[in-house]
Amino acid sequence: MKALAIVSKDLKLNFQSARAFYSKIQVRKHSDPELNTAFEQLLFGLNQIASLRAMTSVPNKADVARMGIVAWYYAVYGSASAMIAVADGSFQETHAATANQWDQIFAAKGLAMPPFGDRLTNLLNETIKEELIPIRSRGKHSLTAVPRDTTQGWGCLAEYLSGCASWEQWNLQQRVRNQADFKKLGVADFRTKDARAIRDVAYQRVSLSFLHQAFRYRGKANYRDAIFLAYGNGVPALVAGLIDDLAEVATAFSVMSAGYVSARIGKDLWGVFVEDLEKKRSVSISPKTIWS
C-alpha cells in the first residue's frame, strides 16, 4: 500500500489528469437504472474515503487497520462498479465477476490509469515471465522492505503482481486436481506432460489485473492474516502510516473512476450529479475537493 501511495502521489493523479486521460471516451446515453447504479457506487466509494480520513485521527492505528483495509477495498470496488455501469450498463453480482469485468473493459484495453493498469494476460509461466519484464524495468524492490521512493514503489508493485500470480496459480492447481480428466491420469502432481497440459488450459483462461489484486489484499487482511493486524506489541508502530496510505490510494482510484464516468455521461449530467451531492451529502468530505 505504501508503494501505491508513493507512486500515486508522484504521478499527480487528480480529476483533471483523469479527464485528460479519458478525453477520447465517447459520451453514451444511459438509462436511469444505469445512472443510478453509477452514482450510487460513486457515493459508496466517497463514503469509504470519508471513513478512512476519519480513521487517520485514531491514536492507535492497530485499532482500525483491519477495518481500514476493508473500507479501502470497498472504495475501490464501488468506484470500479461505477466505471463498469457507464461502460456497458452492467452490474455484477459477485466480487470476482466485477473484477473480471473491470479487467476486460479497462485493464485489457489500456483504459486503467497508472498505477492501476498493470496486467498479466494469462497465468502461463512463460507469459508471466515475459510480461513482468517491462513492469519490473520501472524499478526493483523487495516487498519485505518499505519503499522510500517512486522507483522502489514500482518495484514493490511488480513483486506484488508476481506474488498474486503465483497465488492464483496455486488456487487453480487445487481446482484442477478435482477435475475428472485430471483424476483419470492417476497422478498427484503436475510432473507429467498430460497433467501440465490440463493445468495450463486452466492457466490460459485467467488474467490478472488491479481489481483481482485488491480482492486478494482485502481477503488477506479480513480473513487469512487478520491476526497480524491486531496481535503483537509491535503492530501499532508497523501500521502507523497505513490509514493515510489507504486514504491516498482510495482517493486516487476514485478520481480515476470519476474521470471516466464524467467523460462517459457528459459534463452537463456530471455537473448536476456533483452539485446535487454537494448540497445533500451527509458525509464530511466534499465531492468537489477530489472530483473537480
DRENKOLVO-434777 format. One record per residue: residue number from 1; x, y, z of N, C-alpha, C in turn. Coordinates in steps of 0.001 Angstrom, whole numbers, m for minus. Atoms other than C-alpha are relative to their C-alpha. Example, Ala and Ser with C-alpha at 12.3 -4.5 7.8 and 13.67 -1.06 7.14 Angstrom:
# DRENKOLVO-434777
R   num      n_c1      n_c2      n_c3     ca_c1     ca_c2     ca_c3      c_c1      c_c2      c_c3
R     1       890     m1190         0     12300     m4500      7800       900      1200         0
R     2      m820     m1190       m60     13670     m1060      7140      m770      1090       730
***
This chain:
# DRENKOLVO-434777
R   num      n_c1      n_c2      n_c3     ca_c1     ca_c2     ca_c3      c_c1      c_c2      c_c3
R     1       828     m1201         0         0         0         0       866      1256         0
R     2      m931     m1128        13      2901      2328       708       500       251     m1419
R     3      m475      m144      1377      4134      1666     m2818     m1048       684      m869
R     4      1074      m618       776       766      2546     m4352      m160      1471       353
R     5       134     m1388      m440       589      5722     m2273      1121       863      m557
R     6     m1151      m752       507      4080      6832     m3287      m134       255     m1500
R     7        93      m128      1456      3524      6173     m6986     m1178       893      m392
R     8      1163      m833       299        55      7764     m6999       320      1479       192
R     9      m388     m1384      m258      1465     10936     m5472       947       503     m1073
R    10      m987      m405       996      4362     11013     m7910      m643       247     m1357
R    11       689      m152      1285      2020     10626    m10885      m966      1189       m11
R    12       917     m1147      m131       m96     13527     m9567     m1375      m329      m598
R    13      1281       440       513     m3274     11608    m10295     m1108       843       643
R    14      1116      m805      m485     m6166     14080     m9960     m1109        m8     m1046
R    15      1151        45       894     m9514     14728    m11610       337       557     m1379
R    16      m348      m602      1282     m8035     16937    m14317       872      m934      m845
R    17      m832       945       756     m5389     14383    m15288      m826     m1198      m452
R    18       880      1102       401     m8088     11698    m15324      m884       417     m1178
R    19       807      m483      1115    m10292     13809    m17596       825        59     m1283
R    20      m883       m36      1171     m7324     14296    m19918       252     m1416      m521
R    21      m258      1387       378     m6633     10546    m19907     m1188      m581      m763
R    22      1213       529       615    m10255      9815    m20880      m646       983      m979
R    23       544     m1053       862    m10666     12760    m23243      m616      m537     m1295
R    24       524       547      1248    m11387     10486    m26240     m1159      m979       214
R    25      1128       883      m284    m14102      8461    m24488     m1282       638      m519
R    26      1236      m519       566    m17408      8852    m26298     m1129         8      1030
R    27      1160       m95      m868    m20495     10027    m24439     m1035     m1030      m438
R    28      1008      1031       281    m23136      7310    m24186     m1281       360       736
R    29      1288      m242      m657    m26850      7728    m23438      m295     m1177       921
R    30       215      1044      m999    m27702      5816    m20273     m1437        m9       488
R    31      1314       127      m626    m30897      4511    m18759        82       498      1443
R    32        23      m437     m1396    m31971      5716    m15324       605     m1039       943
R    33      m635       995      m880    m31037      2392    m13663      1527       m11      m125
R    34     m1454       m26       190    m27542      2601    m15179       611      1199       715
R    35      m502     m1212      m659    m27055      6171    m13975      m120      m119      1512
R    36       185       167     m1439    m28478      5362    m10562      1067      m907       592
R    37     m1042       919      m459    m26036      2471    m10230      1344       702        79
R    38     m1291      m697        21    m23056      4592    m11218        92      1034      1113
R    39       m24     m1044     m1022    m23977      7473     m8924         4      m600      1407
R    40        28       671     m1298    m24772      5132     m6036      1378      m545       365
R    41     m1304       595      m264    m21428      3371     m6373      1086      1057       215
R    42      m944     m1095      m241    m19501      6638     m6621      m168       558      1408
R    43       267      m485     m1357    m21188      7859     m3437       463     m1017      1035
R    44      m467      1068      m891    m20479      4495     m1806      1510        97       188
R    45     m1445      m146       m87    m16799      4930     m2633       405      1238       775
R    46      m294     m1240      m715    m16822      8522     m1367      m208      m179      1498
R    47       260       281     m1410    m18313      7308      1910      1161      m763       629
R    48     m1135       764      m516    m15461      4820      2337      1229       891       180
R    49     m1132      m926      m119    m12899      7563      1696      m182       903      1210
R    50       281      m817     m1179    m14594      9739      4314       300      m781      1277
R    51      m284       849     m1160    m14350      6817      6740      1498      m112       240
R    52     m1453       120      m130    m10659      6387      6032       621      1285       532
R    53      m548     m1271      m470     m9954     10061      6545      m328       233      1469
R    54       349       m99     m1419    m11804      9935      9852       897      m898       842
R    55      m860       934      m725     m9682      6938     10870      1412       542       209
R    56     m1362      m530      m142     m6482      8959     10401       209       696      1338
R    57      m121      m687     m1291     m7233     10718     13700         8      m959      1186
R    58       m24       989     m1074     m7399      7482     15713      1436      m165       496
R    59     m1379        56      m517     m4331      7413     18018       724     m1318      m292
R    60      m612      1312       211     m3654      3666     17789      m539      m590     m1293
R    61       480       461      1306     m3868      2621     14145      m258     m1503       m37
R    62       310      1432       m65     m3912     m1051     15141     m1483      m211       274
R    63      1431       105      m276     m7478      m377     16317      m828       m15     m1274
R    64       809      m177      1211     m8616       419     12794       670      m536     m1262
R    65      m742       454      1186     m6049     m1200     10468      m819      m965      m850
R    66       764       993       756     m8219     m4156      9507     m1212       627      m663
R    67      1179      m629       562    m11372     m2117      9019       386      1056     m1039
R    68      m476      m957       995     m9339       485      7163       234      m668     m1346
R    69      m236       735      1244     m8294     m2107      4598     m1325      m395      m647
R    70      1322       348       532    m11906     m3247      4243      m649      1228      m650
R    71       559     m1240       562    m13032       374      3708       704       360     m1297
R    72      m778      m281      1217    m10235       844      1170      m487      m879     m1147
R    73       427       902      1061    m11310     m2221      m759     m1362       408      m559
R    74      1332      m347       485    m14932     m1145      m916       m28      1349      m707
R    75      m120     m1244       771    m13910      2332     m2060       420      m321     m1427
R    76      m463       429      1317    m12071       667     m4950     m1103      m766      m728
R    77      1057       824       588    m14869     m1847     m5559     m1164       856      m503
R    78      1089      m870       410    m17568       825     m5663       373       860     m1187
R    79      m460      m836      1107    m15530      3065     m7932       102      m798     m1289
R    80       m97       862      1182    m14830       181    m10310     m1387      m367      m520
R    81      1367       338       404    m18514      m775    m10336      m658      1154      m738
R    82       545     m1180       686    m19429      2790    m11315       546        97     m1420
R    83      m613       m32      1323    m16999      2630    m14229      m665     m1020      m924
R    84       610      1061       798    m18493      m648    m15436     m1424       370      m388
R    85      1402      m330       238    m22060       627    m15121      m178       946     m1179
R    86       143      m945      1110    m21498      3522    m17515       713      m481     m1259
R    87      m705       539      1170    m19208      1499    m19789      m924      m872      m837
R    88       854       925       764    m21673     m1250    m20727     m1372      m231       636
R    89      1322       118      m612    m24671      m866    m18410      m186     m1190       905
R    90       143      1208      m812    m23931     m3999    m16379       376       241      1453
R    91      m367       m11     m1412    m23686     m4627    m12657       112     m1442       451
R    92      m256      1398      m325    m22134     m7871    m11437      m476      m344      1413
R    93       539       459     m1282    m23483     m9940     m8540      1086      m438       979
R    94     m1069       467      m880    m20123    m11108     m7171      1245       855      m189
R    95     m1239      m761        70    m16766     m9534     m6440       905      m533     m1099
R    96      m836       594      1042    m14993    m11977     m8731      m466       425     m1386
R    97       547      m402      1294    m17311    m11136    m11615       291      1469      m277
R    98      m317     m1420       164    m16776     m7415    m11021      1460       179      m394
R    99     m1424       m91       316    m13006     m7873    m11063       264      m436     m1439
R   100      m199       490      1364    m13186     m9872    m14300      m543       985     m1035
R   101       593      m944       946    m15483     m7364    m15989       843      1272      m107
R   102      m856     m1196         7    m13332     m4387    m14969      1306      m289      m750
R   103     m1224       410       685    m10281     m6275    m16192      m184        22     m1514
R   104       221       101      1442    m11793     m6913    m19622      m305      1353      m645
R   105       393     m1286       575    m13243     m3427    m20148      1104      1033        91
R   106      m950     m1078      m246    m10463     m1308    m18699      1467      m450       m72
R   107     m1420       389       m26     m7175     m3063    m17898       448      m599     m1328
R   108      m381       675      1240     m7164     m5200    m21051        90       946     m1189
R   109        35      m949      1119     m7796     m2172    m23277       813      1258       261
R   110      m823     m1164      m295     m5331       224    m21680      m783      1176       529
R   111       859     m1070      m502     m8135      2215    m20053        41       126      1519
R   112      m222      m180     m1434     m6874      1927    m16483      1250       849       172
R   113     m1124      m919      m169     m4610      4764    m15391      1082      m605       895
R   114     m1056       389      m931     m1221      4093    m13814      m246       658      1363
R   115      m664      1298      m112      m551      2777    m11221      m956     m1189        12
R   116      1020      1040       m75     m3725       709    m11693      m127      m811     m1296
R   117       164       602      1315     m3095      m516    m15229       798     m1255      m291
R   118      m807      1191       273      m596     m3377    m14903      m881     m1244       m92
R   119       847      1167       254     m1944     m6675    m16166       819     m1159      m550
R   120      m535      1220       595      m989    m10273    m16941     m1122      m639      m806
R   121      1071       476       875     m2931    m11673    m19891      m451     m1422       329
R   122       377      1321      m498     m2862    m15231    m18515      1040      m437      1019
R   123      m877       451     m1084     m1122    m17311    m15868       967     m1100      m413
R   124     m1052       918       449      1102    m19492    m18029      1351       521       467
R   125     m1294      m418      m542      4627    m19435    m16611       779       867      m975
R   126      m756      m770       986      6140    m18173    m19846      m610      1383      m214
R   127       662     m1297       144      3541    m15400    m20123       346       908      1163
R   128      m324      m796     m1187      4143    m14217    m16565      1429       520       m77
R   129     m1403      m384        77      7897    m14197    m17072       217      1105     m1024
R   130      m182      m976      1073      7686    m12250    m20342      m663      1340       320
R   131       742     m1241      m219      5052     m9718    m19283       463       760      1241
R   132      m548      m695     m1157      6774     m8934    m15989      1275       776      m326
R   133     m1264      m679       354      9925     m7774    m17805      m178      1510       m82
R   134       153     m1462        41      8669     m4268    m18736      m535       568      1305
R   135       546      m469     m1281      6796     m3991    m15421      1118       135      1020
R   136     m1124       m54      m942      9952     m4755    m13453      1077       994      m415
R   137     m1027      m941       470     12025     m2407    m15599      m151      1379       630
R   138       222     m1308      m636     10496       585    m13765       661        86      1362
R   139      m655         2     m1300     12151      m483    m10533       m45     m1370       637
R   140       m46      1264      m715     13101     m3356     m8286       110       281      1497
R   141       m40      m160     m1454     12419     m3628     m4564      m767     m1141       642
R   142       622      1123      m688     11540     m6378     m2120     m1235       454       776
R   143      1203      m287      m775      8111     m6498      m511       264       m51      1500
R   144      m321        92     m1423      9835     m7172      2818       605      1287       533
R   145      m559     m1290      m423     11274     m3633      2904      m921      1125      m456
R   146       887     m1112       325      9241      m416      2990       622       860     m1100
R   147      m543      m846      1068      9692      1555      m259       111      1451       458
R   148      m236     m1383      m407     11060      5067       111      m134       993     m1143
R   149       115      m908      1136     10833      6478     m3405      m797      m676     m1110
R   150       846       494      1082      8996      6025     m6687       558     m1257      m655
R   151      m605      1175       627     11454      3556     m8190      m216     m1238       858
R   152       240      1119      m903     11219      1339     m5134     m1486      m359        46
R   153      1434       239         9      7449      1767     m5183      m418      m841     m1188
R   154       309       786      1187      7202       497     m8752       512     m1434       151
R   155      m548      1334      m211      9416     m2411     m7754      m897      m854       869
R   156       917       732      m878      7056     m3394     m4950     m1276      m400      m735
R   157      1225       313       743      4055     m3214     m7263       230     m1168      m946
R   158      m323      1117       883      5785     m5561     m9706        60     m1310       785
R   159      m121      1216      m800      6572     m8033     m6940     m1343      m462       544
R   160      1322       408      m487      3019     m7962     m5589      m807      m642     m1126
R   161       674       610      1147      1659     m8668     m9063       525     m1409      m230
R   162      m603      1319       166      4098    m11554     m9371      m484      m964      1083
R   163       463       838     m1101      3096    m12867     m5948     m1455      m402      m160
R   164      1411       313       232      m597    m12657     m6817      m145     m1051     m1096
R   165        38       987      1077        72    m14611     m9999       314     m1396       543
R   166      m351      1292      m593      1748    m17395     m8003     m1125      m532       871
R   167      1114       395      m861     m1124    m17415     m5521     m1175      m503      m820
R   168      1096       422       869     m3702    m17661     m8314       325     m1328      m670
R   169      m405      1281       576     m1723    m20477     m9916      m263     m1134       982
R   170       209      1016     m1030     m1847    m22401     m6650     m1487      m322       130
R   171      1448       217       m88     m5620    m21902     m6419      m517      m838     m1160
R   172       439       733      1178     m6094    m23147     m9944       456     m1452        46
R   173      m496      1370      m110     m3962    m26199     m9276      m903      m848       893
R   174       880       738      m896     m6248    m27194     m6405     m1299      m377      m708
R   175      1240       281       734     m9296    m26927     m8670       220     m1062     m1069
R   176      m298       965      1065     m7645    m28854    m11481       105     m1413       576
R   177      m134      1328      m622     m6845    m31717     m9105     m1340      m686       217
R   178      1334       565      m209    m10592    m32166     m8617      m746      m274     m1301
R   179       635       241      1295    m11351    m32347    m12331        73     m1478      m366
R   180        64      1412       378    m12383    m35706    m13767      1142      m397      m927
R   181     m1055       365       949     m9840    m35577    m16600      1356      m105       684
R   182     m1263       106      m743     m7009    m34979    m14128        10     m1275       843
R   183        65      1195      m833     m8163    m37767    m11806       222     m1270      m814
R   184      m188      1175       861     m8185    m40169    m14747      1471      m308      m248
R   185     m1440       213       224     m4425    m39681    m15095       627      m824      1115
R   186      m532       785     m1116     m3886    m41295    m11684      1291       565       569
R   187     m1204      m641      m535     m1204    m38784    m10668      m392       994      1087
R   188       274      m911     m1116      m878    m36461     m7679       576      1391      m218
R   189      m631     m1295       224      1115    m33593     m9187         9       304     m1497
R   190       m18      m444      1395      1939    m31860    m12479      1350      m265      m673
R   191     m1295       320       576      5213    m33528    m13343      m101      m615     m1387
R   192       147       621      1312      3830    m35384    m16343      m501      1014     m1030
R   193       411      m899      1082      3184    m33748    m19711     m1512       137       m58
R   194      1463       m36        73      m515    m34677    m19694      m594       819      1148
R   195       493      m753     m1161     m1033    m33239    m16203       244      1502      m194
R   196      m310     m1420       241       699    m29993    m17147      m901       587     m1081
R   197       864      m480      1077     m1417    m29736    m20288     m1377       390       553
R   198      1295      m303      m616     m4628    m29872    m18240       107      1260       863
R   199      m227     m1180      m849     m3216    m27345    m15754       125      1267      m830
R   200      m258     m1191       808     m2094    m24980    m18498     m1256       514      m708
R   201      1286      m448       554     m5561    m24904    m20043      m688       918      1003
R   202       593      m825     m1052     m6790    m23534    m16715       758      1321       128
R   203      m810     m1219       m88     m3891    m21056    m16589      m349       986     m1117
R   204       265      m857      1155     m4752    m19731    m20041     m1315       759       107
R   205      1336      m602      m101     m8305    m18858    m19027       m52      1181       965
R   206        35      m992     m1076     m7330    m16477    m16226      1002      1118      m251
R   207      m875     m1168        52     m5941    m12954    m16486        61       609      1399
R   208      m205      m565     m1336     m4806    m10792    m13580       285      1489      m118
R   209      m232     m1450         1     m5107     m7040    m13009      m301       568      1381
R   210         2      m655     m1308     m5536     m4498    m10234     m1149      m423       896
R   211      1132       333      m857     m9014     m5376     m9016       131     m1405       583
R   212      m276      1330      m549     m8003     m9020     m8632       970       110      1178
R   213      m973      m187     m1069     m5053     m7865     m6528      m654       636      1226
R   214       684      m665     m1108     m7289     m5596     m4428      m857      m992       776
R   215       835      1005      m635     m9644     m8502     m3733       843      m922       878
R   216      m891       846      m795     m6737    m10638     m2553       500       752      1239
R   217      m498      m816     m1110     m5406     m7789      m381     m1040        79      1109
R   218      1087       m47      m982     m8784     m7433      1330      m160     m1348       698
R   219       160      1327      m566     m9041    m11189      1814      1071      m343      1018
R   220     m1101       266      m931     m5636    m11408      3470      m222       745      1310
R   221       187      m815     m1202     m6470     m8598      5900     m1223      m416       798
R   222      1275       258      m662    m10025     m9631      6670      m155     m1433       485
R   223       160      1410      m341     m9558    m13388      6898      1330      m676       339
R   224     m1158       873      m184     m6265    m15186      6397      1048       558       960
R   225     m1077      m577      m797     m3840    m12745      8050      m498      1021      1015
R   226       591     m1016      m873     m6211    m10758     10279       703        85      1355
R   227      m635        16     m1312     m4391    m11807     13445      1229       918        42
R   228     m1228      m781         6     m1233     m9984     12368      m239      1506        57
R   229       325     m1422      m111     m3061     m6640     12409      m481       366      1400
R   230       556      m267     m1328     m4278     m6991     15998       738      m704      1133
R   231      m701       762     m1031     m1802     m9221     17847      1499       223      m134
R   232     m1436      m257         8      1755     m8310     18768       304      1410       456
R   233      m311     m1304      m563      3337     m5445     20675       529       990     m1029
R   234      m579      m895       999      4996     m4075     17574      m964       459     m1073
R   235       954      m314      1068      1833     m3819     15441      m327      1489      m115
R   236       342     m1422       153       871      m198     16264      1046       815      m759
R   237     m1058      m733       706      4234      1091     15058        76      m406     m1468
R   238       m93       500      1373      4172     m1100     11935     m1103       562      m894
R   239      1128      m477       811       775       199     10802      m256      1497       186
R   240       190     m1415      m333      1288      3820     11870      m447       840     m1188
R   241       342      m819      1165      1067      5237      8340      m966      m662      m964
R   242       816       777       928     m1226      2630      6833     m1289       717      m404
R   243      1286      m625       310     m4524      4526      7079       172      1178      m956
R   244      m269     m1124       910     m3040      7609      5428       242      m500     m1420
R   245      m272       567      1324     m1778      5445      2567     m1260      m568      m634
R   246      1259       537       516     m5116      3677      2221      m889      1117      m530
R   247       821     m1134       428     m6908      7025      2007       541       614     m1283
R   248      m639      m568      1197     m4421      8305      m575      m320      m827     m1237
R   249       204       883      1146     m4809      5291     m2847     m1479      m103      m353
R   250      1440        50       262     m8583      5055     m2459      m457      1261      m716
R   251       336     m1266       655     m8846      8720     m3426       464        m2     m1443
R   252      m537        43      1361     m6637      8177     m6474      m858      m868      m907
R   253       840       884       814     m8756      5266     m7688     m1368       638      m243
R   254      1281      m685       141    m11952      7243     m7059        84      1118     m1032
R   255      m221     m1074       983    m10533     10140     m9074        14      m568     m1419
R   256       m16       645      1304     m9817      7797    m11975     m1410      m374      m417
R   257      1376       388       289    m13355      6437    m11777      m848      1205      m376
R   258       774     m1206       273    m14875      9916    m11651       368       601     m1344
R   259      m434      m511      1295    m12793     10983    m14624      m635      m754     m1147
R   260       611       800      1059    m14096      8097    m16699     m1509       205       m49
R   261      1463      m132       m38    m17717      8369    m15553      m427      1352      m561
R   262       367     m1340       473    m17815     12130    m16191       148       108     m1510
R   263      m196       m23      1454    m16441     11625    m19715     m1069      m822      m705
R   264       947       923       624    m18871      8797    m20429     m1431       538        21
R   265      1382      m493       m90    m22059     10564    m19266      m138      1434      m488
R   266        52     m1378       468    m21129     14085    m20383       107      1004      1138
R   267      m292      m973     m1055    m20117     17191    m18453     m1257       608       618
R   268      1211      m605      m549    m23657     18562    m18056      m623      m886      1074
R   269       598       932      m955    m25064     15474    m16347       921      m204      1198
R   270      m966       126     m1097    m21887     15111    m14331       m96      1197       941
R   271       119     m1206      m814    m22225     18691    m13119     m1232       m22       881
R   272      1235        98      m782    m25800     18091    m11995       189      m960      1173
R   273      m242       998     m1045    m24731     14994    m10035       864       574      1121
R   274      m919      m527     m1011    m21839     16714     m8253      m656      1119       804
R   275       664     m1099      m701    m23895     19797     m7404     m1063      m514       965
R   276      1016       571      m865    m26740     17710     m6009       634      m683      1210
R   277      m689       697     m1077    m24339     15596     m3976       613       995       979
R   278      m594     m1021      m860    m22608     18696     m2646     m1053       607       940
R   279      1066      m629      m796    m25919     20131     m1412      m597      m953      1032
R   280       762       928      m831    m27335     16960       121       840     m1059       706
R   281      m860      1025      m623    m24354     14925      1285       m70        99      1522
R   282       m73        39     m1462    m24185     13826      4917      1420      m288       480
R   283     m1391       260      m359    m20542     12749      4879       791      1304        m9
R   284      m753     m1245      m176    m17894     15324      5765       804       401     m1226
R   285      m839      m301      1153    m15925     15076      2538      m832       567     m1148
R   286       693      m619      1124    m16952     17306      m362       461      m654     m1299
R   287      m415       592      1281    m17011     15672     m3816       815       979      m836
R   288      m719      m996       786    m15699     18932     m5234      1486        68       358
R   289     m1409       m29      m388    m12447     18548     m3310       834     m1030      m739
R   290      m776      1023       712    m11489     15445     m5286      m477      m194     m1432
R   291       554       246      1327    m13780     15368     m8355      m158      1283      m814
R   292        71     m1221       805    m13083     18781     m9840      1404       575      m178
***
